[in-house]
């Protein structure tokens, strides 16, 4: 009896836990610690994402373009390494242990940057306040100083990558998709995860940015260090309440096995009947194990599940025969790739809000009445919108939407928006010319809150898209690759930031130097923004094609609730395509 219970709860049980403990694990109590951890960790990360470009430019004496590309490379690496964090979480460690391990690395990174910012011997003499045309006389960070800077930055990138891969899945694991009540709570979890992320970001772009501008960067990095420390404390406090996943082995190896076996059997005909393919139907399924039925896409991979004929003498090892579920797991990943690619360019546009737009804000009037607002705090505008909209969306819109959809357990849509108010570049430059301040280091007589339009439109759309991607990839992935699939949504951001670096360099060369000067009043930043707007329209068309082509996952699971019925798939498909 005890062995049967252990098999049933395999995914969500810590092997050392007692069966009676399961009733007290998971649910909304457990995810409170996840929300607190995400808010604190994101507070530190976002505050640096919006302000590091000014640190590179004003304190490390990097040029305008190098400051932008250094930031986008750092951000891209942070999100790309989430794939590694997801792989570790699914294969070797539980999601909880992954959060603790990678969070500790992130803590060391912030501490190192705080030490460098505090001791002037470890950084160059700042050239802040020098005219843009004389910036070439400033000395950038030398070898040792740059080594300390990049070591701290990429320790943070490595640490935050694992947290971003494992933490959303750790929270989602606290709800059972097969229980109608918990499936509804799972959908709500991603909305409140976004809410906690938003609260942390609001504090980061206001309080921590204010500290960096008024108290010094050593204090700002120090506060970030303390925030990550408390994030680790909170995630550890919830340990006794978590439903901990048991790693099921490498999903990448399972996918490689399918590809290898399919290639080895490329000369075999593809069976028309599913019954001719190999599947382990009589195994005892755990509560969250699943059998994936055959689909009609990527049919060439079905050869991997063709059983050898009795007289062939072939063995039935993992590198010679795969199950239909294993094949479909591979197909799911392949189907996700176009969706990821279609969101990359939107994140390239997002990168401009954290680089050139932040740099624009430093050349404009920062005052509201008697208060002076730091430029990197402008992103608080879309964050305040999100702070208001998320509770309304979850408590009002979602319940109403459930009444009009076939899916009573979930009412989610993978939203995708492209846009933004790029006209701010035109207006700012015309003001500089009109007031004969093209080469002036004084702020232009134009409020930096003109930039708020593009932040409000584009920033809010991007954040809704992010939470949609996280929920989409978690729901669509197989049981053995939840963390890796969540990391895929972050990788879209990574490729967007890396593409931003490439786009800036290519545009500079092809245009003859639209962005080559260290003076934004002379650069043709407005042309660059219009180019991005045009390419975004093309990319949106590509996304619509990908969304209409996608086929949603179907699951055959013993004891599955109605939440995983085909009606759920159909309703989500309508949300994806806007139908």
Beta strands, then each sheet from edge to edge (+ up, - down):
strand 1: 364-365
strand 2: 367-368
strand 3: 371-372
strand 4: 444-447
sheet 1: 1+ 4+
sheet 2: 2+ 3-
end
